[in-house]
Amino acid sequence: MTSQSLFLDKIKQSLCPPGNGVFTVNTAKERKAQLHQALYGQTENIESIWAESLNKLADSSAAVILGIASDCGGGILRGANWGPLFVRSTLLNQHPNLNVFDMGDVRVIPHLLHDKYLNEPTIANCRKALYQDKDSNLAVSPLTITEDVLHDFYAQFPAKGIFGIGGDHSISYPLTKTYLQAKKKQGKRAAIIHFDAHTDLLVERLGIDLCFGSWCTHILDDLHEKNHLIQIGIRSSGRPKEHWESTFGVKQHWAHEIRENGVAPIIANILAQLEEQAIDELYVSFDIDAIDEAYASATGTPEPDGLTPNEAMDILKALAAQYPITGADMMEIAPFTDSSGRGASSSETTLKVGGEISAFLLKEMAKN
């Protein structure tokens, strides 16, 4: 078999049709059917139709979508595992003309995070459940599956980019790690533009080193320079900005700076840094809680005093005008979560904002 055939065989086993990453019988069954109808024109034989569609991946010039329906790496309010299904539906309904190729969802066992936390008997049992083969060499946890698949993806298709839909923010660990390692092999200097209310710079949380609050810490060595991680919208932190920048070497732009000074100085600062450090390409990791809770409260940790959607879009448009965005993700949309008391409107508003930002990022990726 060729290397491309081996890769296709791997993803047909490790992934599943879009929207199916959450193993469920009845919950959101109608929404899954609606997604499959919109994507494939029918709701029957979806597994085989999806598998056949993957054979067209090599010839596609579109931005590639990958859903990772896991919230095992979160820890406040759960529910971000439904993000991939709902964000896709929002994109299809509100932005139907996007040039995208949907590679599907990672097969997620919801109790698992990363294979390194599992013993061999558990891995064998999970391989039997996922692949009907306890002696398979395939990964079984969502972070490990994502990293394994994307290492091969970038090796096969170095000019393609992935738009990841989560899920909690731990998922950005394998998404950005594989992206950065691939760009280094290509001789390109890439920066991570990270929108978030939180720094995600813990070393560990309750003894777990890979989670929604620590993923940034564990990709720093994959950057050319640590300040190529540029964080925007930070406002919920037990430490001041100076601590994070001096300890980890990252660059931060807190939400209060934008409120006090406007977006123009922030944009100018970021563009000056990117130019000075000869950055070639950008990856945008977007936690929806970077947006003020008035616009995005259907998430695990909504925070006040955040960015408005217009402020976020102004920053993204300014960056995209100067630099190619070749990878991105949208994280932490939890459509069934309502900590605001607004009911269904909370989910609708959050998905509308998340959909608009996602659509912009996908359009930019399709240009490159």
Sequence and secondary structure as in RCSB ss.txt:
>XXXX:A:sequence
MTSQSLFLDKIKQSLCPPGNGVFTVNTAKERKAQLHQALYGQTENIESIWAESLNKLADSSAAVILGIASDCGGG
ILRGANWGPLFVRSTLLNQHPNLNVFDMGDVRVIPHLLHDKYLNEPTIANCRKALYQDKDSNLAVSPLTITEDVL
HDFYAQFPAKGIFGIGGDHSISYPLTKTYLQAKKKQGKRAAIIHFDAHTDLLVERLGIDLCFGSWCTHILDDLHE
KNHLIQIGIRSSGRPKEHWESTFGVKQHWAHEIRENGVAPIIANILAQLEEQAIDELYVSFDIDAIDEAYASATG
TPEPDGLTPNEAMDILKALAAQYPITGADMMEIAPFTDSSGRGASSSETTLKVGGEISAFLLKEMAKN
>XXXX:A:secstr
  HHHHHHHHHHHHEESTT SS  SSTTHHHHHHHHHHHHS SSSHHHHHHHHGGGGGG  SEEEEEE   TT  
SS  GGGHHHHHHHHHHHH TT  EEEEEEE   TT   GGGS HHHHHHHHHHHHS TT     SHHHHHHHHH
HHHHHH TT  EEEEESSGGGHHHHHHHHHHHHHHTT  EEEEEE SS    S BTTBSSSTTTGGGGGGGGSSS
GGGEEEEEE   SS HHHHHHHH  EEEEHHHHHHH HHHHHHHHHHHHHHTT  EEEEEEEGGGB TTT  SSS
S  SS B HHHHHHHHHHHHHHS EEEEEEE   TT  SSS THHHHHHHHHHHHHHHHHHHHHHHH 
